[in-house]
Amino acid sequence: MRSVYEAAGGDEGLLRLAEAWHARVMADDVVAHAFSQGFHPRHSERLAAYWAEALGGPATYSASHGDETQVVRLHSGNGPHEEMDRRAIACFDQALDDAGLGADERLRQVLHDYFTWATTTAMARYPDSPDDVPEGMTIPRWSWDGLQR
């Protein structure tokens, strides 16, 4: 069976998705606020590498950019933001179509489930402070069956 990474088109497909999602969130007045302090000039490429690793692809993100601790710290300390999360997920669902990944219902559902979990659980665990995030976290892996433990 192919991995979710492979079904999503590998690095190229996930880069298209990251670029489409980023364009959508930058056009959303609520979600764009998360980027108001700026973002890495290669944000979409880094995001695509992170998703690739999480979805069964190579560990390029961990090897080049850091571990899950660093990613979660970037998303921590901002308090609860359910409306922003809801809108970010809606942008992701629209970006699936923009990137040409929305036609396969099984793939669409697993990617939606992954992004929803990552947004509302993995990245939302430490709303009070980035200092609360423990050291040594690894990027969670997601498969056709969901979170791999």
N, C-alpha and C positions, 0 to 999 in steps of 0.2 A: 504494500500500500504506500502511495506517495505521502510525504509529509504535507502539512498545511503550507509550509514554506514553498514546497515545490508546486502545489496546486495553485498558489497565489502568484506564480510566475517567477519565483526566486527573487534574487536581488532586484532585477528590473521591475517586476510587478509590484514589489513592496516599495520601491522608490516612487513609482507612479502614484501609489496609494498615499504615501507620505506627502508628496507634493500636492496632491489633490486635497488631502485633509488640511494641510497647512493653508492653502488658498481659501478653503471654506472657513476655517476658524478666524483667519485674519479679516474676513468680510463680516463676521458676526460680532456685533458691538459688545456682547457680554463675554464671549470666549476670548476675543482679541485682547481683553484686559490682561490676561495671563502673560501676554508677550509685551506689555507696555514698557517694561524695563529693558527691552531688547532680547535678542536671542542669538545663538551661535550662527555665523554666516552659512554654515553647512548643516543647519538644523534638520532639513528633510533627509539628507544623506545619513546623518547619525540616527535619526528616528527609524529610518528604513533598516539600518544595520541592527538596531535594537530589536525591532519586530522580527527580523529574519532569525536572529538567535533564539528569541522566545518561541518562534513557530517551527523550530526544527531545523533551521539552517546553520551555517557555520558560526563559530563564536567570535566573529570579527569585532563586534561591539566590545565585548569584554577584553579582547586582546589589545584593542586600540584606544578605547575611550574610558574604561572604568567598569566598576561593578554595579550591582543593583543598589547598594548603599548610596552611591553617588547620585544615581537617577532618582531614587526616592527622596533624598535630601533636597534635590531641586524642586520637588513637588510638595514639600512639607512646610509647615509653619504658616500656612495661609488661612487657617480656620476652615470650617465647613463651607462648601461651595456647591451645593446640590444643583442649583439652576445652571451654573456654568458646566458642571459635569453632564447634565442632561443635554444641554445644547452641543457640547463637544461630541457626545455620542451621536446625536442627530447629524452633525457635520460629517462624522465618520461614515455613517450609513449612506449619506449622499455621495461621499468621496468614493465609496466602493463602485458606484455606477460611473462616476467620472473617470476612474482608473481602469474601467473595463472588467471589474471583478464581481459585478453584481448579478450576472446571469445564472451562475451555478448556485442554486439555493442552499445546498449543503455547505459550500464554501462561504457564502454570504453569512449564514447563521453562525458558523464557528468563528469567523472573524469578528462579527458583531459581539458574540459572547465573550471572546477574548478581550476586545477593547473595552467593553462594559465592565468586566471584572477588573482589568488593569486600572481603569479610571476611577471606579467607585470603591475598590478594595485596596489593591496594591499601592497605588499612588496616594490614597486618602487615609492611610493608617496613622499618620502622625500629623494631625492638623495643628498641634500647638507649637511645635518647634522642630527644625531640622536636627537639632541636637539629640532628639529622642530616638533617631534612627540608629539601629545597631550596626556595628562594623561587620564586614565580611558577608553581606548578603549576596546571593547569586541570582542571576536573572532567572525568573520562573519559566518553566517550559510548558507550552500549551500544545495539545494535540487534538485530533478529531474527537477525543473523549473528554476534552477539557483539561483542567490543571493537572499536571503530572506531579505526583508526590514522591 
